[in-house]
Amino acid sequence: MNGVRAIMAAADTAARWHAEQRRKGVSQEPYVNHLLEVAHLISEATEGRDPDLVIAALLHDAIEDSGIAAEEIAARFGADVAALVVAVTDDKSLPKEERKRLQIVNTPKKAARVKLLKIADKTSNLRSMAASPPANWSDARRREYVQWARDVVAGARGGNPWLEATFDQAAALAEAAIPG
């Protein structure tokens, strides 16, 4: 399967796997919007030269949020895509605070492509939080999230100045959207 066909197959698959999911923000946008935005950021950052990374961006939450097995991802989209998805998947058996801590600690040790995926994911999350924050999040929690995202991305820097600047813009926008 060529790159464009594989990306479109992944987009279709991601939409089906996440069909019932919504973002946490007050607008409750379809979750697939996040996946498409992360994939778009990756396609821009790589200038379209890494179809597997774009596919991994579309599928990056499939294991964590939809219970899809890495083996199924590998069977449909190849071992490279599955390995990228696994590399950004949190262990949901751990407490949330530990998962967040491990992202900060482990991101600097990740491969360059995984780091790009981390930055794109955090960029999309911050953009969403600026435009449509979760209704039940306090201003303090929103500020903590922005700082945590910055801490994660600090360990992913050095690979793509454009994507890093895009993240910085999203972080500034998310902070500016917090009252007080």
TORMI-614516 format. One record per atom (N, C-alpha, C): atom name; residue in one letter; residue number from 1; z, x, y. Coordinates in Angstrom, 1 decimal, decimal comma, padded with zeros to 4 digits, always signed. Each point is the difference from the previous one (the first is absolute). Example, Ala and Ser with C-alpha at 12.3 -4.5 7.8 and 13.67 -1.06 7.14 Angstrom:
at; aa; i; c3; c1; c2
N; A; 1; +007,8; +013,2; -005,7;
CA; A; 1; +000,0; -000,9; +001,2;
C; A; 1; +000,0; +000,9; +001,2;
N; S; 2; -000,7; -000,4; +001,1;
CA; S; 2; +000,0; +000,9; +001,1;
C; S; 2; +000,8; -000,8; +001,1;
END
This chain:
at; aa; i; c3; c1; c2
N; M; 1; +000,0; +000,9; -001,2;
CA; M; 1; +000,0; -000,9; +001,2;
C; M; 1; +000,0; +000,9; +001,2;
N; N; 2; -000,9; -000,3; +001,0;
CA; N; 2; +000,0; +000,8; +001,2;
C; N; 2; +001,2; -000,3; +000,9;
N; G; 3; +000,2; +000,8; +001,0;
CA; G; 3; +001,1; -000,1; +000,9;
C; G; 3; +000,2; -001,3; +000,7;
N; V; 4; -001,1; -000,6; +000,5;
CA; V; 4; +000,1; -001,2; +000,7;
C; V; 4; +000,3; -001,2; -000,9;
N; R; 5; -000,6; +000,0; -001,2;
CA; R; 5; +000,2; -001,0; -001,0;
C; R; 5; +001,5; +000,1; -000,5;
N; A; 6; +000,4; +001,2; -000,2;
CA; A; 6; +001,4; +000,2; -000,5;
C; A; 6; +001,0; -000,5; +001,1;
N; I; 7; -000,2; +000,4; +001,2;
CA; I; 7; +000,9; -000,5; +001,1;
C; I; 7; +000,0; -001,5; +000,1;
N; M; 8; -001,1; -000,6; -000,1;
CA; M; 8; -000,1; -001,5; +000,1;
C; M; 8; +000,7; -000,6; -001,2;
N; A; 9; -000,1; +000,6; -001,2;
CA; A; 9; +000,7; -000,5; -001,1;
C; A; 9; +001,5; +000,1; +000,1;
N; A; 10; +000,4; +001,1; +000,6;
CA; A; 10; +001,4; +000,2; +000,3;
C; A; 10; +000,5; -001,0; +001,0;
N; A; 11; -000,7; -000,3; +001,1;
CA; A; 11; +000,4; -000,9; +001,0;
C; A; 11; +000,1; -001,4; -000,6;
N; D; 12; -000,9; -000,4; -000,9;
CA; D; 12; +000,0; -001,3; -000,7;
C; D; 12; +001,3; +000,0; -000,9;
N; T; 13; +000,2; +001,0; -000,7;
CA; T; 13; +001,1; +000,1; -000,9;
C; T; 13; +001,4; -000,1; +000,8;
N; A; 14; +000,1; +000,8; +001,0;
CA; A; 14; +001,2; +000,0; +000,9;
C; A; 14; +000,2; -001,4; +000,5;
N; A; 15; -001,0; -000,7; +000,5;
CA; A; 15; +000,2; -001,3; +000,5;
C; A; 15; +000,5; -001,0; -001,1;
N; R; 16; -000,5; +000,2; -001,2;
CA; R; 16; +000,5; -000,9; -001,1;
C; R; 16; +001,4; +000,4; -000,4;
N; W; 17; +000,3; +001,3; -000,1;
CA; W; 17; +001,4; +000,4; -000,4;
C; W; 17; +001,0; -000,4; +001,0;
N; H; 18; -000,3; +000,0; +001,3;
CA; H; 18; +000,9; -000,3; +001,0;
C; H; 18; -000,2; -001,4; +000,7;
N; A; 19; -000,7; -000,9; -000,7;
CA; A; 19; -000,4; -001,3; +000,6;
C; A; 19; +001,1; -000,8; +000,5;
N; E; 20; +001,1; +000,0; -000,6;
CA; E; 20; +001,2; -000,8; +000,4;
C; E; 20; +000,9; +000,7; +001,0;
N; Q; 21; -000,2; +001,2; +000,3;
CA; Q; 21; +000,9; +000,8; +000,8;
C; Q; 21; -000,3; -000,1; +001,5;
N; R; 22; +001,0; +000,0; +000,8;
CA; R; 22; -000,1; +000,0; +001,4;
C; R; 22; +000,8; +001,1; +000,6;
N; R; 23; -000,4; +000,5; +001,2;
CA; R; 23; +000,7; +001,0; +000,8;
C; R; 23; +001,4; -000,6; +000,4;
N; K; 24; +000,9; +000,8; +000,3;
CA; K; 24; +001,4; -000,4; +000,4;
C; K; 24; +000,0; -000,6; +001,4;
N; G; 25; -001,0; +000,3; +000,9;
CA; G; 25; +000,0; -000,4; +001,4;
C; G; 25; +000,0; -001,5; +000,2;
N; V; 26; +000,3; -000,4; +001,2;
CA; V; 26; +000,1; -001,4; +000,3;
C; V; 26; -001,3; -000,7; -000,2;
N; S; 27; -001,1; +000,7; +000,1;
CA; S; 27; -001,3; -000,7; -000,2;
C; S; 27; -000,4; -000,2; -001,4;
N; Q; 28; +000,8; +000,7; -000,9;
CA; Q; 28; -000,3; -000,1; -001,5;
C; Q; 28; -001,4; +000,2; -000,4;
N; E; 29; -000,7; +001,0; +000,6;
CA; E; 29; -001,4; +000,3; -000,4;
C; E; 29; -000,1; +000,3; -001,4;
N; P; 30; -001,2; -000,2; -000,6;
CA; P; 30; -000,2; +000,3; -001,4;
C; P; 30; +000,2; +001,5; -000,2;
N; Y; 31; +000,7; +000,4; -001,1;
CA; Y; 31; +000,3; +001,4; -000,3;
C; Y; 31; -001,3; +000,8; -000,1;
N; V; 32; -001,1; -000,6; -000,5;
CA; V; 32; -001,2; +000,8; -000,2;
C; V; 32; -000,5; +000,6; +001,4;
N; N; 33; +000,4; -000,6; +001,1;
CA; N; 33; -000,3; +000,6; +001,3;
C; N; 33; +000,5; +001,4; +000,1;
N; H; 34; +001,3; +000,2; -000,4;
CA; H; 34; +000,6; +001,3; +000,0;
C; H; 34; -000,8; +001,0; -000,9;
N; L; 35; -000,4; -000,4; -001,2;
CA; L; 35; -000,7; +000,8; -000,9;
C; L; 35; -001,4; +000,4; +000,6;
N; L; 36; -000,6; -000,9; +000,6;
CA; L; 36; -001,3; +000,3; +000,7;
C; L; 36; +000,1; +000,9; +001,1;
N; E; 37; +001,1; -000,2; +000,8;
CA; E; 37; +000,2; +000,9; +001,2;
C; E; 37; +000,3; +001,4; -000,5;
N; V; 38; +000,8; +000,2; -001,0;
CA; V; 38; +000,3; +001,3; -000,5;
C; V; 38; -001,3; +000,7; -000,6;
N; A; 39; -000,8; -000,8; -000,7;
CA; A; 39; -001,3; +000,5; -000,5;
C; A; 39; -000,9; +000,4; +001,2;
N; H; 40; +000,0; -000,8; +001,0;
CA; H; 40; -000,9; +000,3; +001,2;
C; H; 40; +000,5; +001,3; +000,6;
N; L; 41; +001,3; +000,2; +000,2;
CA; L; 41; +000,5; +001,2; +000,6;
C; L; 41; -000,4; +001,2; -000,8;
N; I; 42; +000,1; -000,1; -001,3;
CA; I; 42; -000,4; +001,1; -000,9;
C; I; 42; -001,5; +000,3; +000,0;
N; S; 43; -000,8; -001,1; +000,1;
CA; S; 43; -001,4; +000,3; +000,1;
C; S; 43; -000,4; +000,7; +001,3;
N; E; 44; +000,7; -000,4; +001,1;
CA; E; 44; -000,2; +000,7; +001,2;
C; E; 44; +000,4; +001,5; +000,0;
N; A; 45; +001,3; +000,1; -000,5;
CA; A; 45; +000,5; +001,4; -000,1;
C; A; 45; -000,8; +000,9; -000,8;
N; T; 46; -000,6; -000,5; -001,1;
CA; T; 46; -000,8; +000,9; -000,9;
C; T; 46; -001,5; -000,1; +000,3;
N; E; 47; -000,3; -000,7; +001,1;
CA; E; 47; -001,4; -000,2; +000,3;
C; E; 47; -000,8; -000,6; -001,2;
N; G; 48; +000,6; -000,8; -000,8;
CA; G; 48; -000,7; -000,6; -001,1;
C; G; 48; -000,3; +000,9; -001,2;
N; R; 49; +000,6; +001,2; +000,0;
CA; R; 49; -000,3; +001,0; -001,0;
C; R; 49; +000,8; -000,1; -001,3;
N; D; 50; +001,0; -000,9; +000,0;
CA; D; 50; +000,9; +000,0; -001,1;
C; D; 50; +000,2; -001,5; -000,5;
N; P; 51; -001,0; -000,5; -000,7;
CA; P; 51; +000,1; -001,4; -000,5;
C; P; 51; +001,2; -000,3; -000,9;
N; D; 52; +000,4; +001,0; -000,8;
CA; D; 52; +001,2; -000,2; -000,8;
C; D; 52; +001,3; -000,2; +000,8;
N; L; 53; +000,1; +000,7; +001,1;
CA; L; 53; +001,1; -000,2; +000,9;
C; L; 53; +000,0; -001,3; +000,7;
N; V; 54; -001,2; -000,5; +000,4;
CA; V; 54; -000,1; -001,3; +000,6;
C; V; 54; +000,4; -001,1; -001,1;
N; I; 55; -000,4; +000,2; -001,2;
CA; I; 55; +000,3; -000,9; -001,1;
C; I; 55; +001,5; +000,0; -000,2;
N; A; 56; +000,6; +001,2; +000,0;
CA; A; 56; +001,5; +000,1; -000,2;
C; A; 56; +000,7; -000,7; +001,2;
N; A; 57; -000,5; +000,1; +001,2;
CA; A; 57; +000,6; -000,7; +001,1;
C; A; 57; +000,0; -001,5; -000,2;
N; L; 58; -001,1; -000,5; -000,5;
CA; L; 58; -000,1; -001,5; -000,3;
C; L; 58; +001,0; -000,4; -001,1;
N; L; 59; +000,3; +000,9; -000,9;
CA; L; 59; +000,9; -000,3; -001,2;
C; L; 59; +001,4; +000,6; +000,1;
N; H; 60; +000,3; +000,6; +001,2;
CA; H; 60; +001,2; +000,8; +000,0;
C; H; 60; +001,3; -000,7; -000,2;
N; D; 61; +000,0; -001,3; +000,1;
CA; D; 61; +001,3; -000,8; -000,2;
C; D; 61; -000,1; -000,8; -001,3;
N; A; 62; -001,0; +000,2; -000,8;
CA; A; 62; -000,2; -000,9; -001,2;
C; A; 62; +001,0; +000,2; -001,0;
N; I; 63; +000,5; +001,2; -000,3;
CA; I; 63; +001,0; +000,3; -001,0;
C; I; 63; +001,4; -000,6; +000,6;
N; E; 64; +000,3; +000,4; +001,2;
CA; E; 64; +001,3; -000,3; +000,6;
C; E; 64; +000,1; -001,5; +000,3;
N; D; 65; -001,0; -000,7; +000,5;
CA; D; 65; +000,2; -001,3; +000,4;
C; D; 65; -000,6; -001,1; -000,9;
N; S; 66; -000,9; +000,4; -000,9;
CA; S; 66; -000,7; -001,0; -000,8;
C; S; 66; +000,2; +000,3; -001,5;
N; G; 67; +000,7; +001,1; -000,3;
CA; G; 67; +000,3; +000,3; -001,4;
C; G; 67; -001,2; +000,4; -000,9;
N; I; 68; -001,0; +000,5; +000,7;
CA; I; 68; -001,2; +000,5; -000,8;
C; I; 68; +000,3; +001,4; -000,5;
N; A; 69; -000,3; +000,2; -001,3;
CA; A; 69; +000,2; +001,2; -000,6;
C; A; 69; -001,0; +001,1; +000,4;
N; A; 70; +000,5; +001,2; +000,1;
CA; A; 70; -000,8; +001,1; +000,4;
C; A; 70; -001,2; +000,2; -000,9;
N; E; 71; +000,2; -000,3; -001,3;
CA; E; 71; -001,0; +000,0; -001,0;
C; E; 71; -001,2; -000,9; +000,3;
N; E; 72; +000,4; -001,2; +000,5;
CA; E; 72; -001,1; -001,0; +000,4;
C; E; 72; -000,8; +000,5; +001,1;
N; I; 73; +000,7; +000,6; +001,0;
CA; I; 73; -000,7; +000,6; +001,2;
C; I; 73; -001,0; +001,1; -000,5;
N; A; 74; +000,6; +000,8; -000,9;
CA; A; 74; -000,9; +001,1; -000,5;
C; A; 74; -001,2; -000,5; -000,8;
N; A; 75; +000,2; -001,0; -000,8;
CA; A; 75; -001,1; -000,6; -000,8;
C; A; 75; -001,0; -000,6; +000,9;
N; R; 76; +000,4; -000,6; +001,1;
CA; R; 76; -001,0; -000,7; +000,9;
C; R; 76; -000,6; +001,0; +001,0;
N; F; 77; +000,8; +001,0; +000,5;
CA; F; 77; -000,5; +000,8; +001,2;
C; F; 77; +000,1; +001,5; -000,2;
N; G; 78; +000,5; +000,4; -001,2;
CA; G; 78; +000,1; +001,4; -000,3;
C; G; 78; +001,3; +000,6; +000,2;
N; A; 79; +000,2; +001,2; -000,7;
CA; A; 79; +001,3; +000,7; +000,0;
C; A; 79; +000,4; +000,5; +001,4;
N; D; 80; -001,0; +000,4; +000,8;
CA; D; 80; +000,3; +000,6; +001,3;
C; D; 80; +000,6; -001,1; +000,9;
N; V; 81; -000,6; -001,2; +000,0;
CA; V; 81; +000,6; -001,1; +000,8;
C; V; 81; +001,4; -000,4; -000,5;
N; A; 82; +000,1; -000,1; -001,3;
CA; A; 82; +001,3; -000,4; -000,6;
C; A; 82; +001,1; +001,1; +000,4;
N; A; 83; -000,3; +001,2; -000,1;
CA; A; 83; +000,9; +001,1; +000,4;
C; A; 83; +000,4; -000,1; +001,5;
N; L; 84; -000,9; -000,3; +000,8;
CA; L; 84; +000,3; -000,2; +001,5;
C; L; 84; +000,9; -001,1; +000,2;
N; V; 85; -000,3; -001,1; -000,7;
CA; V; 85; +000,9; -001,2; +000,2;
C; V; 85; +001,4; +000,3; -000,6;
N; V; 86; +000,1; +000,6; -001,1;
CA; V; 86; +001,3; +000,4; -000,6;
C; V; 86; +000,8; +000,9; +001,0;
N; A; 87; -000,8; +000,9; +000,7;
CA; A; 87; +000,7; +001,0; +000,9;
C; A; 87; +000,6; -000,7; +001,2;
N; V; 88; -000,4; -001,2; +000,4;
CA; V; 88; +000,5; -000,7; +001,1;
C; V; 88; +000,9; -001,2; -000,4;
N; T; 89; +000,2; -000,1; -001,3;
CA; T; 89; +000,8; -001,2; -000,4;
C; T; 89; +001,5; +000,4; -000,1;
N; D; 90; +000,8; -000,9; +000,6;
CA; D; 90; +001,5; +000,2; -000,1;
C; D; 90; +000,5; -000,5; -001,3;
N; D; 91; +001,1; +000,6; -000,5;
CA; D; 91; +000,6; -000,5; -001,2;
C; D; 91; +001,0; -001,2; +000,4;
N; K; 92; -000,5; -001,2; -000,3;
CA; K; 92; +000,8; -001,2; +000,4;
C; K; 92; +001,3; -000,1; -000,7;
N; S; 93; +000,3; +000,8; -001,0;
CA; S; 93; +001,3; -000,1; -000,7;
C; S; 93; +001,1; +000,7; +000,9;
N; L; 94; -000,5; +000,7; +001,0;
CA; L; 94; +001,0; +000,7; +000,8;
C; L; 94; +000,4; -000,9; +001,2;
N; P; 95; +001,1; +000,2; +000,6;
CA; P; 95; +000,4; -000,8; +001,2;
C; P; 95; -000,9; +000,4; +001,1;
N; K; 96; -000,2; -001,0; +000,9;
CA; K; 96; -001,0; +000,1; +001,1;
C; K; 96; +000,3; +001,3; +000,9;
N; E; 97; +001,2; +000,3; +000,3;
CA; E; 97; +000,4; +001,1; +000,8;
C; E; 97; -000,4; +001,3; -000,7;
N; E; 98; +000,2; +000,1; -001,3;
CA; E; 98; -000,4; +001,2; -000,8;
C; E; 98; -001,5; +000,1; +000,0;
N; R; 99; -000,7; -001,1; -000,2;
CA; R; 99; -001,5; +000,1; +000,1;
C; R; 99; -000,5; +000,5; +001,3;
N; K; 100; +000,6; -000,4; +001,1;
CA; K; 100; -000,4; +000,4; +001,3;
C; K; 100; +000,4; +001,5; +000,2;
N; R; 101; +001,1; +000,4; -000,5;
CA; R; 101; +000,4; +001,4; +000,1;
C; R; 101; -001,0; +000,9; -000,8;
N; L; 102; -000,3; -000,4; -001,1;
CA; L; 102; -000,9; +000,7; -000,9;
C; L; 102; -001,4; +000,2; +000,7;
N; Q; 103; -000,5; -001,0; +000,7;
CA; Q; 103; -001,3; +000,1; +000,7;
C; Q; 103; +000,1; +001,1; +001,0;
N; I; 104; +001,1; +000,1; +000,7;
CA; I; 104; +000,1; +001,1; +001,0;
C; I; 104; +000,1; +001,4; -000,7;
N; V; 105; +000,7; +000,1; -001,1;
CA; V; 105; +000,2; +001,2; -000,7;
C; V; 105; -001,2; +000,4; -000,8;
N; N; 106; -000,7; -000,9; -000,6;
CA; N; 106; -001,1; +000,3; -000,9;
C; N; 106; -001,4; +000,1; +000,7;
N; T; 107; -000,2; -000,6; +001,1;
CA; T; 107; -001,3; +000,0; +000,7;
C; T; 107; -000,5; +001,4; +000,2;
N; P; 108; +000,8; +000,9; +000,5;
CA; P; 108; -000,5; +001,4; +000,3;
C; P; 108; -000,6; +000,7; -001,3;
N; K; 109; +000,5; -000,5; -001,1;
CA; K; 109; -000,4; +000,7; -001,3;
C; K; 109; -001,3; -000,6; -000,6;
N; K; 110; -000,5; -001,1; +000,7;
CA; K; 110; -001,1; -000,7; -000,6;
C; K; 110; -001,4; +000,7; +000,4;
N; A; 111; -001,0; -000,3; -000,8;
CA; A; 111; -001,3; +000,5; +000,2;
C; A; 111; -000,6; -000,5; +001,4;
N; A; 112; -000,9; +000,7; +000,5;
CA; A; 112; -000,5; -000,4; +001,4;
C; A; 112; -000,6; -001,4; +000,0;
N; R; 113; -000,7; -000,4; -001,0;
CA; R; 113; -000,6; -001,4; +000,0;
C; R; 113; +001,1; -001,0; -000,1;
N; V; 114; +001,1; +000,2; -000,7;
CA; V; 114; +001,1; -000,9; +000,0;
C; V; 114; +000,7; -000,1; +001,3;
N; K; 115; +000,1; +001,1; +000,7;
CA; K; 115; +000,6; +000,0; +001,4;
C; K; 115; -000,9; -000,8; +000,9;
N; L; 116; -001,3; +000,0; -000,1;
CA; L; 116; -000,8; -000,8; +000,8;
C; L; 116; +000,2; -001,5; -000,2;
N; L; 117; +000,2; -000,3; -001,3;
CA; L; 117; +000,3; -001,4; -000,4;
C; L; 117; +001,3; -000,4; +000,6;
N; K; 118; +001,0; +000,8; +000,0;
CA; K; 118; +001,3; -000,3; +000,5;
C; K; 118; -000,1; -000,3; +001,5;
N; I; 119; -000,7; +000,9; +000,7;
CA; I; 119; -000,1; -000,2; +001,5;
C; I; 119; -000,8; -001,3; +000,3;
N; A; 120; -001,0; -000,3; -000,7;
CA; A; 120; -000,8; -001,2; +000,2;
C; A; 120; +000,9; -001,2; -000,2;
N; D; 121; +000,8; +000,0; -001,1;
CA; D; 121; +000,9; -001,1; -000,3;
C; D; 121; +001,0; -000,2; +001,1;
N; K; 122; +000,6; +001,0; +000,4;
CA; K; 122; +001,1; -000,1; +001,0;
C; K; 122; -000,7; -000,5; +001,4;
N; T; 123; -001,2; +000,5; +000,2;
CA; T; 123; -000,7; -000,4; +001,3;
C; T; 123; -000,2; -001,5; -000,1;
N; S; 124; -000,5; -000,5; -001,1;
CA; S; 124; -000,2; -001,5; -000,1;
C; S; 124; +001,3; -000,7; +000,1;
N; N; 125; +001,0; +000,4; -000,6;
CA; N; 125; +001,3; -000,7; +000,1;
C; N; 125; +000,5; +000,0; +001,4;
N; L; 126; -000,1; +001,1; +000,7;
CA; L; 126; +000,5; +000,0; +001,4;
C; L; 126; -000,9; -000,9; +000,9;
N; R; 127; -001,3; +000,0; -000,2;
CA; R; 127; -000,8; -000,9; +000,8;
C; R; 127; +000,4; -001,5; -000,3;
N; S; 128; +000,2; -000,3; -001,2;
CA; S; 128; +000,4; -001,4; -000,4;
C; S; 128; +001,4; -000,3; +000,7;
N; M; 129; +000,9; +000,9; -000,1;
CA; M; 129; +001,3; -000,2; +000,6;
C; M; 129; -000,1; -000,2; +001,5;
N; A; 130; -000,9; +000,7; +000,7;
CA; A; 130; -000,1; -000,2; +001,4;
C; A; 130; -000,6; -001,4; +000,3;
N; A; 131; -001,0; -000,4; -000,8;
CA; A; 131; -000,7; -001,3; +000,3;
C; A; 131; +000,8; -001,2; -000,5;
N; S; 132; +000,6; +000,2; -001,1;
CA; S; 132; +000,7; -001,2; -000,7;
C; S; 132; +001,2; +000,5; -000,8;
N; P; 133; +001,1; +000,3; +000,7;
CA; P; 133; +001,2; +000,6; -000,7;
C; P; 133; +000,6; -001,1; -000,9;
N; P; 134; +000,7; +000,5; -001,0;
CA; P; 134; +000,7; -001,0; -000,9;
C; P; 134; +001,0; -000,7; +000,9;
N; A; 135; +000,1; -001,3; -000,2;
CA; A; 135; +000,8; -000,9; +000,8;
C; A; 135; +001,5; +000,3; -000,2;
N; N; 136; +000,4; +000,4; -001,2;
CA; N; 136; +001,4; +000,3; -000,2;
C; N; 136; +000,4; +001,4; +000,2;
N; W; 137; -000,8; +000,8; +000,6;
CA; W; 137; +000,3; +001,4; +000,3;
C; W; 137; +000,6; +000,1; +001,4;
N; S; 138; +001,1; +000,7; +000,1;
CA; S; 138; +000,6; +000,2; +001,3;
C; S; 138; -000,7; +001,1; +000,7;
N; D; 139; +000,2; +000,1; +001,3;
CA; D; 139; -000,7; +001,1; +000,8;
C; D; 139; +000,5; +001,4; -000,6;
N; A; 140; +001,2; +000,1; -000,4;
CA; A; 140; +000,5; +001,3; -000,6;
C; A; 140; -000,7; +000,3; -001,3;
N; R; 141; -000,2; -001,0; -000,8;
CA; R; 141; -000,7; +000,2; -001,3;
C; R; 141; -001,5; +000,4; +000,3;
N; R; 142; -000,6; -000,6; +001,0;
CA; R; 142; -001,4; +000,4; +000,3;
C; R; 142; +000,0; +001,5; +000,5;
N; R; 143; +001,0; +000,4; +000,8;
CA; R; 143; +000,0; +001,3; +000,5;
C; R; 143; +000,2; +001,0; -001,2;
N; E; 144; +000,9; -000,4; -000,9;
CA; E; 144; +000,3; +000,9; -001,2;
C; E; 144; -001,3; +000,1; -000,8;
N; Y; 145; -000,8; -001,1; -000,1;
CA; Y; 145; -001,2; +000,1; -000,8;
C; Y; 145; -001,0; +001,0; +000,6;
N; V; 146; -000,1; -000,1; +001,3;
CA; V; 146; -001,0; +000,9; +000,7;
C; V; 146; +000,5; +001,4; -000,2;
N; Q; 147; +001,3; +000,3; +000,1;
CA; Q; 147; +000,4; +001,4; -000,2;
C; Q; 147; -000,2; +000,4; -001,4;
N; W; 148; +000,3; -000,8; -001,0;
CA; W; 148; -000,2; +000,3; -001,4;
C; W; 148; -001,5; +000,3; -000,2;
N; A; 149; -000,9; -000,8; +000,5;
CA; A; 149; -001,4; +000,2; -000,2;
C; A; 149; -000,4; +001,4; +000,6;
N; R; 150; +000,6; +000,3; +001,2;
CA; R; 150; -000,3; +001,3; +000,6;
C; R; 150; +000,5; +001,1; -000,9;
N; D; 151; +001,2; -000,2; -000,6;
CA; D; 151; +000,6; +001,1; -000,9;
C; D; 151; -000,9; +000,2; -001,2;
N; V; 152; -000,5; -001,1; -000,6;
CA; V; 152; -000,9; +000,1; -001,1;
C; V; 152; -001,3; +000,8; +000,4;
N; V; 153; -000,6; -000,5; +001,1;
CA; V; 153; -001,3; +000,6; +000,4;
C; V; 153; +000,2; +001,5; +000,5;
N; A; 154; +001,2; +000,4; +000,4;
CA; A; 154; +000,2; +001,4; +000,4;
C; A; 154; -000,3; +000,9; -001,2;
N; G; 155; +000,3; -000,5; -001,2;
CA; G; 155; -000,3; +000,8; -001,2;
C; G; 155; -001,4; -000,1; -000,5;
N; A; 156; -000,8; -000,8; +000,7;
CA; A; 156; -001,4; -000,1; -000,4;
C; A; 156; -001,0; +000,6; +001,0;
N; R; 157; +000,5; +000,5; +001,1;
CA; R; 157; -000,9; +000,5; +001,0;
C; R; 157; -000,7; +001,3; -000,4;
N; G; 158; -001,0; +000,3; +000,8;
CA; G; 158; -000,8; +001,3; -000,2;
C; G; 158; -001,3; -000,2; -000,7;
N; G; 159; -000,4; -001,2; -000,4;
CA; G; 159; -001,2; -000,2; -000,7;
C; G; 159; -001,1; -000,7; +000,7;
N; N; 160; +000,3; -000,9; +001,0;
CA; N; 160; -001,0; -000,7; +000,7;
C; N; 160; +000,5; -000,4; +001,4;
N; P; 161; -000,4; +000,8; +001,0;
CA; P; 161; +000,5; -000,3; +001,3;
C; P; 161; -000,3; -001,4; +000,5;
N; W; 162; -001,2; -000,5; -000,3;
CA; W; 162; -000,3; -001,4; +000,4;
C; W; 162; +000,9; -001,0; -000,5;
N; L; 163; +000,3; +000,0; -001,3;
CA; L; 163; +000,9; -000,9; -000,6;
C; L; 163; +001,4; +000,1; +000,5;
N; E; 164; +000,4; +001,3; +000,2;
CA; E; 164; +001,4; +000,2; +000,5;
C; E; 164; +000,1; -000,6; +001,4;
N; A; 165; -001,0; +000,2; +000,9;
CA; A; 165; +000,0; -000,6; +001,3;
C; A; 165; +000,0; -001,5; +000,0;
N; T; 166; -000,7; -000,5; -001,0;
CA; T; 166; +000,0; -001,5; -000,1;
C; T; 166; +001,3; -000,5; -000,4;
N; F; 167; +000,7; +000,7; -000,9;
CA; F; 167; +001,4; -000,3; -000,4;
C; F; 167; +000,9; +000,0; +001,3;
N; D; 168; -000,1; +001,1; +000,7;
CA; D; 168; +000,8; +000,2; +001,2;
C; D; 168; -000,2; -001,2; +001,0;
N; Q; 169; -001,2; -000,4; +000,1;
CA; Q; 169; -000,3; -001,2; +000,9;
C; Q; 169; +000,7; -001,2; -000,6;
N; A; 170; -000,1; -000,2; -001,3;
CA; A; 170; +000,6; -001,2; -000,6;
C; A; 170; +001,5; +000,0; +000,2;
N; A; 171; +000,6; +001,2; -000,2;
CA; A; 171; +001,5; +000,1; +000,2;
C; A; 171; +000,4; -000,3; +001,4;
N; A; 172; -000,7; +000,5; +000,9;
CA; A; 172; +000,3; -000,2; +001,5;
C; A; 172; -000,2; -001,5; +000,3;
N; L; 173; -001,0; -000,6; -000,6;
CA; L; 173; -000,2; -001,5; +000,2;
C; L; 173; +001,1; -000,8; -000,6;
N; A; 174; +000,4; +000,4; -001,2;
CA; A; 174; +001,1; -000,7; -000,7;
C; A; 174; +001,3; +000,1; +000,8;
N; E; 175; +000,3; +001,2; +000,5;
CA; E; 175; +001,2; +000,2; +000,8;
C; E; 175; -000,1; -000,8; +001,3;
N; A; 176; -001,1; +000,0; +000,7;
CA; A; 176; -000,2; -000,7; +001,2;
C; A; 176; +000,2; -001,5; -000,2;
N; A; 177; -000,3; -000,5; -001,2;
CA; A; 177; +000,1; -001,5; -000,2;
C; A; 177; +001,4; -000,4; -000,3;
N; I; 178; +000,9; +000,9; -000,1;
CA; I; 178; +001,4; -000,3; -000,3;
C; I; 178; +000,7; -000,3; +001,3;
N; P; 179; +000,6; -001,2; +000,2;
CA; P; 179; +000,7; -000,3; +001,3;
C; P; 179; +001,2; +001,0; +000,2;
N; G; 180; +000,3; +000,2; +001,3;
CA; G; 180; +001,1; +000,8; +000,3;
C; G; 180; -000,3; +001,4; +000,1;
END
